[in-house]
Amino acid sequence: MKEILRTNDVVLLSFATALLRDAGMVPVVLDTHTSIMEGSIGAIPRRLMVADTDCDSARALLDAALKQAGDLHGAADGQDGS
């Protein structure tokens, strides 16, 4: 297993997990219970892991999706470069 994301952002984690599952991968979230036990201080981020064989595709897919989401967010804020 290889880590492709480490975050305290539960929305991003949920999005990434759904994206990878839709692509036929089997992502695994680690440190969920440890993070919850620590409370909301954000000291222990959760890790999203995928099989070694899916690592490169998962990173490429996640990078592309986040770039597109950033482009859409910028356009909605009027920051589309025009």
PDB file with SEQRES, HELIX, SHEET and CRYST1 records, atoms N, CA, C and O in Angstrom:
SEQRES   1 A   82  MET LYS GLU ILE LEU ARG THR ASN ASP VAL VAL LEU LEU          
SEQRES   2 A   82  SER PHE ALA THR ALA LEU LEU ARG ASP ALA GLY MET VAL          
SEQRES   3 A   82  PRO VAL VAL LEU ASP THR HIS THR SER ILE MET GLU GLY          
SEQRES   4 A   82  SER ILE GLY ALA ILE PRO ARG ARG LEU MET VAL ALA ASP          
SEQRES   5 A   82  THR ASP CYS ASP SER ALA ARG ALA LEU LEU ASP ALA ALA          
SEQRES   6 A   82  LEU LYS GLN ALA GLY ASP LEU HIS GLY ALA ALA ASP GLY          
SEQRES   7 A   82  GLN ASP GLY SER                                              
HELIX    1 AA1 VAL A   10  ASP A   22  1                                  13    
HELIX    2 AA2 THR A   32  MET A   37  1                                   6    
HELIX    3 AA3 ASP A   52  ASP A   54  5                                   3    
HELIX    4 AA4 CYS A   55  ALA A   76  1                                  22    
SHEET    1 AA1 3 LYS A   2  THR A   7  0                                        
SHEET    2 AA1 3 ARG A  46  VAL A  50 -1                                        
SHEET    3 AA1 3 VAL A  28  LEU A  30 -1                                        
CRYST1    1.000    1.000    1.000  90.00  90.00  90.00 P 1           1          
ATOM      1  N   MET A   1       0.848  -1.179   0.000  1.00  0.00           N  
ATOM      2  CA  MET A   1       0.000   0.000   0.000  1.00  0.00           C  
ATOM      3  C   MET A   1       0.888   1.236   0.000  1.00  0.00           C  
ATOM      4  O   MET A   1       1.949   1.270   0.624  1.00  0.00           O  
ATOM      5  N   LYS A   2       0.418   2.251  -0.722  1.00  0.00           N  
ATOM      6  CA  LYS A   2       1.137   3.523  -0.765  1.00  0.00           C  
ATOM      7  C   LYS A   2       0.188   4.667  -0.440  1.00  0.00           C  
ATOM      8  O   LYS A   2      -0.986   4.651  -0.810  1.00  0.00           O  
ATOM      9  N   GLU A   3       0.719   5.649   0.251  1.00  0.00           N  
ATOM     10  CA  GLU A   3      -0.062   6.827   0.630  1.00  0.00           C  
ATOM     11  C   GLU A   3      -0.153   7.785  -0.555  1.00  0.00           C  
ATOM     12  O   GLU A   3       0.852   8.097  -1.193  1.00  0.00           O  
ATOM     13  N   ILE A   4      -1.364   8.243  -0.840  1.00  0.00           N  
ATOM     14  CA  ILE A   4      -1.515   9.238  -1.904  1.00  0.00           C  
ATOM     15  C   ILE A   4      -2.067  10.561  -1.385  1.00  0.00           C  
ATOM     16  O   ILE A   4      -2.052  11.565  -2.096  1.00  0.00           O  
ATOM     17  N   LEU A   5      -2.555  10.562  -0.143  1.00  0.00           N  
ATOM     18  CA  LEU A   5      -3.107  11.791   0.418  1.00  0.00           C  
ATOM     19  C   LEU A   5      -3.044  11.715   1.933  1.00  0.00           C  
ATOM     20  O   LEU A   5      -3.309  10.670   2.528  1.00  0.00           O  
ATOM     21  N   ARG A   6      -2.687  12.843   2.553  1.00  0.00           N  
ATOM     22  CA  ARG A   6      -2.685  12.963   4.012  1.00  0.00           C  
ATOM     23  C   ARG A   6      -3.362  14.289   4.326  1.00  0.00           C  
ATOM     24  O   ARG A   6      -2.875  15.348   3.930  1.00  0.00           O  
ATOM     25  N   THR A   7      -4.486  14.233   5.037  1.00  0.00           N  
ATOM     26  CA  THR A   7      -5.251  15.450   5.259  1.00  0.00           C  
ATOM     27  C   THR A   7      -6.137  15.351   6.493  1.00  0.00           C  
ATOM     28  O   THR A   7      -6.470  14.261   6.957  1.00  0.00           O  
ATOM     29  N   ASN A   8      -6.510  16.514   7.011  1.00  0.00           N  
ATOM     30  CA  ASN A   8      -7.516  16.617   8.067  1.00  0.00           C  
ATOM     31  C   ASN A   8      -8.858  17.034   7.482  1.00  0.00           C  
ATOM     32  O   ASN A   8      -9.850  17.114   8.207  1.00  0.00           O  
ATOM     33  N   ASP A   9      -8.899  17.298   6.190  1.00  0.00           N  
ATOM     34  CA  ASP A   9     -10.109  17.767   5.510  1.00  0.00           C  
ATOM     35  C   ASP A   9     -10.985  16.560   5.150  1.00  0.00           C  
ATOM     36  O   ASP A   9     -10.691  15.829   4.205  1.00  0.00           O  
ATOM     37  N   VAL A  10     -12.064  16.364   5.918  1.00  0.00           N  
ATOM     38  CA  VAL A  10     -12.907  15.182   5.708  1.00  0.00           C  
ATOM     39  C   VAL A  10     -13.671  15.249   4.389  1.00  0.00           C  
ATOM     40  O   VAL A  10     -14.006  14.212   3.816  1.00  0.00           O  
ATOM     41  N   VAL A  11     -13.948  16.453   3.905  1.00  0.00           N  
ATOM     42  CA  VAL A  11     -14.639  16.594   2.619  1.00  0.00           C  
ATOM     43  C   VAL A  11     -13.708  16.159   1.483  1.00  0.00           C  
ATOM     44  O   VAL A  11     -14.117  15.412   0.594  1.00  0.00           O  
ATOM     45  N   LEU A  12     -12.470  16.624   1.515  1.00  0.00           N  
ATOM     46  CA  LEU A  12     -11.487  16.230   0.508  1.00  0.00           C  
ATOM     47  C   LEU A  12     -11.247  14.725   0.557  1.00  0.00           C  
ATOM     48  O   LEU A  12     -11.145  14.078  -0.485  1.00  0.00           O  
ATOM     49  N   LEU A  13     -11.157  14.174   1.745  1.00  0.00           N  
ATOM     50  CA  LEU A  13     -10.935  12.744   1.903  1.00  0.00           C  
ATOM     51  C   LEU A  13     -12.095  11.936   1.330  1.00  0.00           C  
ATOM     52  O   LEU A  13     -11.885  10.926   0.658  1.00  0.00           O  
ATOM     53  N   SER A  14     -13.307  12.384   1.596  1.00  0.00           N  
ATOM     54  CA  SER A  14     -14.492  11.713   1.061  1.00  0.00           C  
ATOM     55  C   SER A  14     -14.536  11.799  -0.460  1.00  0.00           C  
ATOM     56  O   SER A  14     -14.843  10.817  -1.136  1.00  0.00           O  
ATOM     57  N   PHE A  15     -14.227  12.984  -0.994  1.00  0.00           N  
ATOM     58  CA  PHE A  15     -14.199  13.185  -2.448  1.00  0.00           C  
ATOM     59  C   PHE A  15     -13.167  12.265  -3.094  1.00  0.00           C  
ATOM     60  O   PHE A  15     -13.463  11.586  -4.077  1.00  0.00           O  
ATOM     61  N   ALA A  16     -11.963  12.246  -2.544  1.00  0.00           N  
ATOM     62  CA  ALA A  16     -10.886  11.430  -3.106  1.00  0.00           C  
ATOM     63  C   ALA A  16     -11.230   9.945  -3.046  1.00  0.00           C  
ATOM     64  O   ALA A  16     -10.970   9.206  -3.996  1.00  0.00           O  
ATOM     65  N   THR A  17     -11.809   9.510  -1.940  1.00  0.00           N  
ATOM     66  CA  THR A  17     -12.196   8.113  -1.792  1.00  0.00           C  
ATOM     67  C   THR A  17     -13.241   7.722  -2.831  1.00  0.00           C  
ATOM     68  O   THR A  17     -13.128   6.676  -3.471  1.00  0.00           O  
ATOM     69  N   ALA A  18     -14.260   8.565  -2.997  1.00  0.00           N  
ATOM     70  CA  ALA A  18     -15.317   8.279  -3.982  1.00  0.00           C  
ATOM     71  C   ALA A  18     -14.751   8.276  -5.397  1.00  0.00           C  
ATOM     72  O   ALA A  18     -15.110   7.422  -6.208  1.00  0.00           O  
ATOM     73  N   LEU A  19     -13.877   9.217  -5.695  1.00  0.00           N  
ATOM     74  CA  LEU A  19     -13.267   9.315  -7.022  1.00  0.00           C  
ATOM     75  C   LEU A  19     -12.492   8.041  -7.360  1.00  0.00           C  
ATOM     76  O   LEU A  19     -12.617   7.499  -8.459  1.00  0.00           O  
ATOM     77  N   LEU A  20     -11.703   7.579  -6.417  1.00  0.00           N  
ATOM     78  CA  LEU A  20     -10.890   6.384  -6.654  1.00  0.00           C  
ATOM     79  C   LEU A  20     -11.749   5.126  -6.741  1.00  0.00           C  
ATOM     80  O   LEU A  20     -11.475   4.237  -7.548  1.00  0.00           O  
ATOM     81  N   ARG A  21     -12.786   5.052  -5.912  1.00  0.00           N  
ATOM     82  CA  ARG A  21     -13.690   3.893  -5.989  1.00  0.00           C  
ATOM     83  C   ARG A  21     -14.410   3.854  -7.333  1.00  0.00           C  
ATOM     84  O   ARG A  21     -14.572   2.786  -7.924  1.00  0.00           O  
ATOM     85  N   ASP A  22     -14.843   5.023  -7.816  1.00  0.00           N  
ATOM     86  CA  ASP A  22     -15.500   5.092  -9.121  1.00  0.00           C  
ATOM     87  C   ASP A  22     -14.576   4.643 -10.243  1.00  0.00           C  
ATOM     88  O   ASP A  22     -15.036   4.169 -11.282  1.00  0.00           O  
ATOM     89  N   ALA A  23     -13.272   4.792 -10.033  1.00  0.00           N  
ATOM     90  CA  ALA A  23     -12.289   4.373 -11.036  1.00  0.00           C  
ATOM     91  C   ALA A  23     -11.909   2.903 -10.884  1.00  0.00           C  
ATOM     92  O   ALA A  23     -11.036   2.409 -11.597  1.00  0.00           O  
ATOM     93  N   GLY A  24     -12.563   2.204  -9.956  1.00  0.00           N  
ATOM     94  CA  GLY A  24     -12.312   0.781  -9.788  1.00  0.00           C  
ATOM     95  C   GLY A  24     -11.190   0.434  -8.836  1.00  0.00           C  
ATOM     96  O   GLY A  24     -10.777  -0.723  -8.759  1.00  0.00           O  
ATOM     97  N   MET A  25     -10.689   1.419  -8.109  1.00  0.00           N  
ATOM     98  CA  MET A  25      -9.621   1.168  -7.144  1.00  0.00           C  
ATOM     99  C   MET A  25     -10.248   0.906  -5.772  1.00  0.00           C  
ATOM    100  O   MET A  25     -11.436   1.145  -5.559  1.00  0.00           O  
ATOM    101  N   VAL A  26      -9.429   0.415  -4.857  1.00  0.00           N  
ATOM    102  CA  VAL A  26      -9.906   0.134  -3.504  1.00  0.00           C  
ATOM    103  C   VAL A  26      -9.081   0.972  -2.515  1.00  0.00           C  
ATOM    104  O   VAL A  26      -8.100   0.485  -1.953  1.00  0.00           O  
ATOM    105  N   PRO A  27      -9.481   2.232  -2.308  1.00  0.00           N  
ATOM    106  CA  PRO A  27      -8.741   3.073  -1.364  1.00  0.00           C  
ATOM    107  C   PRO A  27      -9.041   2.673   0.078  1.00  0.00           C  
ATOM    108  O   PRO A  27     -10.131   2.195   0.392  1.00  0.00           O  
ATOM    109  N   VAL A  28      -8.058   2.877   0.941  1.00  0.00           N  
ATOM    110  CA  VAL A  28      -8.202   2.559   2.358  1.00  0.00           C  
ATOM    111  C   VAL A  28      -7.801   3.798   3.153  1.00  0.00           C  
ATOM    112  O   VAL A  28      -6.736   4.372   2.923  1.00  0.00           O  
ATOM    113  N   VAL A  29      -8.657   4.208   4.088  1.00  0.00           N  
ATOM    114  CA  VAL A  29      -8.356   5.361   4.943  1.00  0.00           C  
ATOM    115  C   VAL A  29      -7.774   4.849   6.249  1.00  0.00           C  
ATOM    116  O   VAL A  29      -8.390   4.039   6.941  1.00  0.00           O  
ATOM    117  N   LEU A  30      -6.579   5.329   6.580  1.00  0.00           N  
ATOM    118  CA  LEU A  30      -5.923   4.945   7.825  1.00  0.00           C  
ATOM    119  C   LEU A  30      -5.941   6.111   8.814  1.00  0.00           C  
ATOM    120  O   LEU A  30      -6.031   7.271   8.414  1.00  0.00           O  
ATOM    121  N   ASP A  31      -5.858   5.804  10.069  1.00  0.00           N  
ATOM    122  CA  ASP A  31      -5.769   6.766  11.172  1.00  0.00           C  
ATOM    123  C   ASP A  31      -7.077   7.473  11.491  1.00  0.00           C  
ATOM    124  O   ASP A  31      -7.070   8.490  12.184  1.00  0.00           O  
ATOM    125  N   THR A  32      -8.196   6.959  11.004  1.00  0.00           N  
ATOM    126  CA  THR A  32      -9.487   7.585  11.289  1.00  0.00           C  
ATOM    127  C   THR A  32      -9.779   7.588  12.787  1.00  0.00           C  
ATOM    128  O   THR A  32     -10.125   8.626  13.352  1.00  0.00           O  
ATOM    129  N   HIS A  33      -9.643   6.457  13.416  1.00  0.00           N  
ATOM    130  CA  HIS A  33      -9.989   6.367  14.836  1.00  0.00           C  
ATOM    131  C   HIS A  33      -9.004   7.142  15.707  1.00  0.00           C  
ATOM    132  O   HIS A  33      -9.398   7.748  16.703  1.00  0.00           O  
ATOM    133  N   THR A  34      -7.746   7.124  15.343  1.00  0.00           N  
ATOM    134  CA  THR A  34      -6.750   7.884  16.090  1.00  0.00           C  
ATOM    135  C   THR A  34      -7.041   9.369  15.988  1.00  0.00           C  
ATOM    136  O   THR A  34      -6.948  10.097  16.977  1.00  0.00           O  
ATOM    137  N   SER A  35      -7.393   9.820  14.788  1.00  0.00           N  
ATOM    138  CA  SER A  35      -7.714  11.216  14.565  1.00  0.00           C  
ATOM    139  C   SER A  35      -8.930  11.636  15.392  1.00  0.00           C  
ATOM    140  O   SER A  35      -8.947  12.724  15.967  1.00  0.00           O  
ATOM    141  N   ILE A  36      -9.937  10.779  15.450  1.00  0.00           N  
ATOM    142  CA  ILE A  36     -11.150  11.077  16.217  1.00  0.00           C  
ATOM    143  C   ILE A  36     -10.840  11.135  17.713  1.00  0.00           C  
ATOM    144  O   ILE A  36     -11.356  11.999  18.422  1.00  0.00           O  
ATOM    145  N   MET A  37     -10.005  10.227  18.187  1.00  0.00           N  
ATOM    146  CA  MET A  37      -9.663  10.186  19.621  1.00  0.00           C  
ATOM    147  C   MET A  37      -8.914  11.444  20.049  1.00  0.00           C  
ATOM    148  O   MET A  37      -9.022  11.865  21.201  1.00  0.00           O  
ATOM    149  N   GLU A  38      -8.171  12.038  19.149  1.00  0.00           N  
ATOM    150  CA  GLU A  38      -7.425  13.252  19.460  1.00  0.00           C  
ATOM    151  C   GLU A  38      -8.334  14.477  19.529  1.00  0.00           C  
ATOM    152  O   GLU A  38      -7.928  15.527  20.027  1.00  0.00           O  
ATOM    153  N   GLY A  39      -9.557  14.345  19.033  1.00  0.00           N  
ATOM    154  CA  GLY A  39     -10.464  15.486  19.034  1.00  0.00           C  
ATOM    155  C   GLY A  39     -10.313  16.298  17.765  1.00  0.00           C  
ATOM    156  O   GLY A  39      -9.856  15.785  16.744  1.00  0.00           O  
ATOM    157  N   SER A  40     -10.688  17.535  17.824  1.00  0.00           N  
ATOM    158  CA  SER A  40     -10.698  18.368  16.617  1.00  0.00           C  
ATOM    159  C   SER A  40      -9.471  19.259  16.495  1.00  0.00           C  
ATOM    160  O   SER A  40      -9.511  20.259  15.778  1.00  0.00           O  
ATOM    161  N   ILE A  41      -8.381  18.922  17.175  1.00  0.00           N  
ATOM    162  CA  ILE A  41      -7.195  19.772  17.099  1.00  0.00           C  
ATOM    163  C   ILE A  41      -6.429  19.581  15.796  1.00  0.00           C  
ATOM    164  O   ILE A  41      -5.583  20.407  15.453  1.00  0.00           O  
ATOM    165  N   GLY A  42      -6.706  18.525  15.080  1.00  0.00           N  
ATOM    166  CA  GLY A  42      -6.070  18.311  13.786  1.00  0.00           C  
ATOM    167  C   GLY A  42      -4.627  17.873  13.866  1.00  0.00           C  
ATOM    168  O   GLY A  42      -3.868  18.074  12.918  1.00  0.00           O  
ATOM    169  N   ALA A  43      -4.230  17.280  14.976  1.00  0.00           N  
ATOM    170  CA  ALA A  43      -2.836  16.872  15.142  1.00  0.00           C  
ATOM    171  C   ALA A  43      -2.495  15.628  14.345  1.00  0.00           C  
ATOM    172  O   ALA A  43      -1.342  15.438  13.959  1.00  0.00           O  
ATOM    173  N   ILE A  44      -3.476  14.780  14.094  1.00  0.00           N  
ATOM    174  CA  ILE A  44      -3.208  13.530  13.389  1.00  0.00           C  
ATOM    175  C   ILE A  44      -4.062  13.470  12.125  1.00  0.00           C  
ATOM    176  O   ILE A  44      -5.256  13.174  12.194  1.00  0.00           O  
ATOM    177  N   PRO A  45      -3.462  13.744  10.987  1.00  0.00           N  
ATOM    178  CA  PRO A  45      -4.223  13.672   9.739  1.00  0.00           C  
ATOM    179  C   PRO A  45      -4.519  12.229   9.353  1.00  0.00           C  
ATOM    180  O   PRO A  45      -3.828  11.300   9.771  1.00  0.00           O  
ATOM    181  N   ARG A  46      -5.542  12.067   8.562  1.00  0.00           N  
ATOM    182  CA  ARG A  46      -5.900  10.751   8.029  1.00  0.00           C  
ATOM    183  C   ARG A  46      -5.124  10.526   6.741  1.00  0.00           C  
ATOM    184  O   ARG A  46      -4.822  11.469   6.010  1.00  0.00           O  
ATOM    185  N   ARG A  47      -4.805   9.267   6.474  1.00  0.00           N  
ATOM    186  CA  ARG A  47      -4.048   8.921   5.278  1.00  0.00           C  
ATOM    187  C   ARG A  47      -4.907   8.080   4.349  1.00  0.00           C  
ATOM    188  O   ARG A  47      -5.600   7.159   4.781  1.00  0.00           O  
ATOM    189  N   LEU A  48      -4.848   8.417   3.055  1.00  0.00           N  
ATOM    190  CA  LEU A  48      -5.554   7.649   2.034  1.00  0.00           C  
ATOM    191  C   LEU A  48      -4.525   6.807   1.297  1.00  0.00           C  
ATOM    192  O   LEU A  48      -3.572   7.327   0.717  1.00  0.00           O  
ATOM    193  N   MET A  49      -4.736   5.501   1.328  1.00  0.00           N  
ATOM    194  CA  MET A  49      -3.793   4.555   0.755  1.00  0.00           C  
ATOM    195  C   MET A  49      -4.440   3.805  -0.400  1.00  0.00           C  
ATOM    196  O   MET A  49      -5.653   3.597  -0.426  1.00  0.00           O  
ATOM    197  N   VAL A  50      -3.601   3.400  -1.361  1.00  0.00           N  
ATOM    198  CA  VAL A  50      -4.052   2.543  -2.461  1.00  0.00           C  
ATOM    199  C   VAL A  50      -3.010   1.450  -2.664  1.00  0.00           C  
ATOM    200  O   VAL A  50      -1.894   1.539  -2.154  1.00  0.00           O  
ATOM    201  N   ALA A  51      -3.383   0.429  -3.406  1.00  0.00           N  
ATOM    202  CA  ALA A  51      -2.448  -0.653  -3.729  1.00  0.00           C  
ATOM    203  C   ALA A  51      -1.261  -0.083  -4.511  1.00  0.00           C  
ATOM    204  O   ALA A  51      -1.407   0.881  -5.262  1.00  0.00           O  
ATOM    205  N   ASP A  52      -0.106  -0.682  -4.328  1.00  0.00           N  
ATOM    206  CA  ASP A  52       1.103  -0.241  -5.033  1.00  0.00           C  
ATOM    207  C   ASP A  52       0.865  -0.131  -6.534  1.00  0.00           C  
ATOM    208  O   ASP A  52       1.346   0.804  -7.175  1.00  0.00           O  
ATOM    209  N   THR A  53       0.130  -1.078  -7.093  1.00  0.00           N  
ATOM    210  CA  THR A  53      -0.088  -1.099  -8.544  1.00  0.00           C  
ATOM    211  C   THR A  53      -1.011   0.037  -9.012  1.00  0.00           C  
ATOM    212  O   THR A  53      -1.003   0.388 -10.192  1.00  0.00           O  
ATOM    213  N   ASP A  54      -1.801   0.608  -8.104  1.00  0.00           N  
ATOM    214  CA  ASP A  54      -2.719   1.699  -8.463  1.00  0.00           C  
ATOM    215  C   ASP A  54      -2.164   3.081  -8.151  1.00  0.00           C  
ATOM    216  O   ASP A  54      -2.792   4.087  -8.480  1.00  0.00           O  
ATOM    217  N   CYS A  55      -1.008   3.143  -7.528  1.00  0.00           N  
ATOM    218  CA  CYS A  55      -0.484   4.405  -7.012  1.00  0.00           C  
ATOM    219  C   CYS A  55      -0.357   5.495  -8.083  1.00  0.00           C  
ATOM    220  O   CYS A  55      -0.872   6.598  -7.898  1.00  0.00           O  
ATOM    221  N   ASP A  56       0.313   5.204  -9.187  1.00  0.00           N  
ATOM    222  CA  ASP A  56       0.528   6.223 -10.223  1.00  0.00           C  
ATOM    223  C   ASP A  56      -0.793   6.692 -10.831  1.00  0.00           C  
ATOM    224  O   ASP A  56      -0.995   7.891 -11.025  1.00  0.00           O  
ATOM    225  N   SER A  57      -1.695   5.753 -11.134  1.00  0.00           N  
ATOM    226  CA  SER A  57      -2.991   6.142 -11.709  1.00  0.00           C  
ATOM    227  C   SER A  57      -3.817   6.935 -10.718  1.00  0.00           C  
ATOM    228  O   SER A  57      -4.484   7.899 -11.094  1.00  0.00           O  
ATOM    229  N   ALA A  58      -3.779   6.538  -9.450  1.00  0.00           N  
ATOM    230  CA  ALA A  58      -4.552   7.237  -8.421  1.00  0.00           C  
ATOM    231  C   ALA A  58      -4.067   8.666  -8.249  1.00  0.00           C  
ATOM    232  O   ALA A  58      -4.874   9.590  -8.144  1.00  0.00           O  
ATOM    233  N   ARG A  59      -2.751   8.851  -8.218  1.00  0.00           N  
ATOM    234  CA  ARG A  59      -2.203  10.209  -8.088  1.00  0.00           C  
ATOM    235  C   ARG A  59      -2.572  11.069  -9.287  1.00  0.00           C  
ATOM    236  O   ARG A  59      -2.951  12.229  -9.126  1.00  0.00           O  
ATOM    237  N   ALA A  60      -2.466  10.512 -10.482  1.00  0.00           N  
ATOM    238  CA  ALA A  60      -2.805  11.266 -11.696  1.00  0.00           C  
ATOM    239  C   ALA A  60      -4.284  11.643 -11.704  1.00  0.00           C  
ATOM    240  O   ALA A  60      -4.639  12.773 -12.039  1.00  0.00           O  
ATOM    241  N   LEU A  61      -5.135  10.707 -11.338  1.00  0.00           N  
ATOM    242  CA  LEU A  61      -6.576  10.958 -11.301  1.00  0.00           C  
ATOM    243  C   LEU A  61      -6.923  12.021 -10.267  1.00  0.00           C  
ATOM    244  O   LEU A  61      -7.705  12.930 -10.545  1.00  0.00           O  
ATOM    245  N   LEU A  62      -6.352  11.909  -9.093  1.00  0.00           N  
ATOM    246  CA  LEU A  62      -6.617  12.871  -8.031  1.00  0.00           C  
ATOM    247  C   LEU A  62      -6.074  14.257  -8.388  1.00  0.00           C  
ATOM    248  O   LEU A  62      -6.750  15.261  -8.163  1.00  0.00           O  
ATOM    249  N   ASP A  63      -4.875  14.318  -8.935  1.00  0.00           N  
ATOM    250  CA  ASP A  63      -4.301  15.608  -9.355  1.00  0.00           C  
ATOM    251  C   ASP A  63      -5.174  16.290 -10.402  1.00  0.00           C  
ATOM    252  O   ASP A  63      -5.429  17.491 -10.315  1.00  0.00           O  
ATOM    253  N   ALA A  64      -5.631  15.528 -11.386  1.00  0.00           N  
ATOM    254  CA  ALA A  64      -6.478  16.088 -12.448  1.00  0.00           C  
ATOM    255  C   ALA A  64      -7.804  16.594 -11.881  1.00  0.00           C  
ATOM    256  O   ALA A  64      -8.274  17.669 -12.255  1.00  0.00           O  
ATOM    257  N   ALA A  65      -8.399  15.822 -10.983  1.00  0.00           N  
ATOM    258  CA  ALA A  65      -9.690  16.222 -10.395  1.00  0.00           C  
ATOM    259  C   ALA A  65      -9.539  17.466  -9.541  1.00  0.00           C  
ATOM    260  O   ALA A  65     -10.393  18.352  -9.583  1.00  0.00           O  
ATOM    261  N   LEU A  66      -8.469  17.547  -8.768  1.00  0.00           N  
ATOM    262  CA  LEU A  66      -8.253  18.726  -7.920  1.00  0.00           C  
ATOM    263  C   LEU A  66      -7.937  19.955  -8.754  1.00  0.00           C  
ATOM    264  O   LEU A  66      -8.344  21.063  -8.404  1.00  0.00           O  
ATOM    265  N   LYS A  67      -7.218  19.773  -9.850  1.00  0.00           N  
ATOM    266  CA  LYS A  67      -6.931  20.901 -10.741  1.00  0.00           C  
ATOM    267  C   LYS A  67      -8.230  21.409 -11.362  1.00  0.00           C  
ATOM    268  O   LYS A  67      -8.465  22.616 -11.423  1.00  0.00           O  
ATOM    269  N   GLN A  68      -9.068  20.485 -11.820  1.00  0.00           N  
ATOM    270  CA  GLN A  68     -10.344  20.885 -12.409  1.00  0.00           C  
ATOM    271  C   GLN A  68     -11.226  21.575 -11.370  1.00  0.00           C  
ATOM    272  O   GLN A  68     -11.873  22.577 -11.675  1.00  0.00           O  
ATOM    273  N   ALA A  69     -11.255  21.051 -10.155  1.00  0.00           N  
ATOM    274  CA  ALA A  69     -12.046  21.680  -9.088  1.00  0.00           C  
ATOM    275  C   ALA A  69     -11.517  23.074  -8.791  1.00  0.00           C  
ATOM    276  O   ALA A  69     -12.300  23.995  -8.555  1.00  0.00           O  
ATOM    277  N   GLY A  70     -10.206  23.241  -8.799  1.00  0.00           N  
ATOM    278  CA  GLY A  70      -9.604  24.563  -8.582  1.00  0.00           C  
ATOM    279  C   GLY A  70      -9.949  25.518  -9.705  1.00  0.00           C  
ATOM    280  O   GLY A  70     -10.225  26.692  -9.457  1.00  0.00           O  
ATOM    281  N   ASP A  71      -9.938  25.027 -10.948  1.00  0.00           N  
ATOM    282  CA  ASP A  71     -10.302  25.857 -12.092  1.00  0.00           C  
ATOM    283  C   ASP A  71     -11.756  26.292 -11.999  1.00  0.00           C  
ATOM    284  O   ASP A  71     -12.077  27.446 -12.282  1.00  0.00           O  
ATOM    285  N   LEU A  72     -12.638  25.381 -11.606  1.00  0.00           N  
ATOM    286  CA  LEU A  72     -14.049  25.716 -11.462  1.00  0.00           C  
ATOM    287  C   LEU A  72     -14.264  26.714 -10.332  1.00  0.00           C  
ATOM    288  O   LEU A  72     -15.074  27.632 -10.454  1.00  0.00           O  
ATOM    289  N   HIS A  73     -13.540  26.533  -9.238  1.00  0.00           N  
ATOM    290  CA  HIS A  73     -13.667  27.430  -8.089  1.00  0.00           C  
ATOM    291  C   HIS A  73     -13.210  28.835  -8.480  1.00  0.00           C  
ATOM    292  O   HIS A  73     -13.867  29.818  -8.134  1.00  0.00           O  
ATOM    293  N   GLY A  74     -12.088  28.937  -9.197  1.00  0.00           N  
ATOM    294  CA  GLY A  74     -11.576  30.237  -9.636  1.00  0.00           C  
ATOM    295  C   GLY A  74     -12.547  30.939 -10.583  1.00  0.00           C  
ATOM    296  O   GLY A  74     -12.728  32.153 -10.494  1.00  0.00           O  
ATOM    297  N   ALA A  75     -13.168  30.188 -11.484  1.00  0.00           N  
ATOM    298  CA  ALA A  75     -14.123  30.749 -12.423  1.00  0.00           C  
ATOM    299  C   ALA A  75     -15.364  31.246 -11.691  1.00  0.00           C  
ATOM    300  O   ALA A  75     -15.929  32.280 -12.050  1.00  0.00           O  
ATOM    301  N   ALA A  76     -15.788  30.510 -10.664  1.00  0.00           N  
ATOM    302  CA  ALA A  76     -16.969  30.918  -9.894  1.00  0.00           C  
ATOM    303  C   ALA A  76     -16.691  32.184  -9.090  1.00  0.00           C  
ATOM    304  O   ALA A  76     -17.606  32.961  -8.817  1.00  0.00           O  
ATOM    305  N   ASP A  77     -15.426  32.394  -8.711  1.00  0.00           N  
ATOM    306  CA  ASP A  77     -15.052  33.585  -7.947  1.00  0.00           C  
ATOM    307  C   ASP A  77     -14.666  34.748  -8.850  1.00  0.00           C  
ATOM    308  O   ASP A  77     -14.275  35.810  -8.364  1.00  0.00           O  
ATOM    309  N   GLY A  78     -14.772  34.556 -10.154  1.00  0.00           N  
ATOM    310  CA  GLY A  78     -14.380  35.612 -11.087  1.00  0.00           C  
ATOM    311  C   GLY A  78     -12.880  35.703 -11.282  1.00  0.00           C  
ATOM    312  O   GLY A  78     -12.372  36.734 -11.725  1.00  0.00           O  
ATOM    313  N   GLN A  79     -12.167  34.637 -10.957  1.00  0.00           N  
ATOM    314  CA  GLN A  79     -10.716  34.607 -11.098  1.00  0.00           C  
ATOM    315  C   GLN A  79     -10.298  33.727 -12.256  1.00  0.00           C  
ATOM    316  O   GLN A  79      -9.336  32.966 -12.150  1.00  0.00           O  
ATOM    317  N   ASP A  80     -11.005  33.826 -13.338  1.00  0.00           N  
ATOM    318  CA  ASP A  80     -10.737  32.957 -14.482  1.00  0.00           C  
ATOM    319  C   ASP A  80      -9.659  33.508 -15.406  1.00  0.00           C  
ATOM    320  O   ASP A  80      -9.448  32.997 -16.506  1.00  0.00           O  
ATOM    321  N   GLY A  81      -8.984  34.547 -14.952  1.00  0.00           N  
ATOM    322  CA  GLY A  81      -7.880  35.089 -15.746  1.00  0.00           C  
ATOM    323  C   GLY A  81      -8.303  36.166 -16.721  1.00  0.00           C  
ATOM    324  O   GLY A  81      -7.462  36.683 -17.456  1.00  0.00           O  
ATOM    325  N   SER A  82      -9.566  36.519 -16.753  1.00  0.00           N  
ATOM    326  CA  SER A  82      -9.973  37.572 -17.683  1.00  0.00           C  
ATOM    327  C   SER A  82     -10.154  38.895 -16.981  1.00  0.00           C  
ATOM    328  O   SER A  82     -10.497  39.891 -17.619  1.00  0.00           O  
TER     329      SER A  82                                                      
END                                                                             
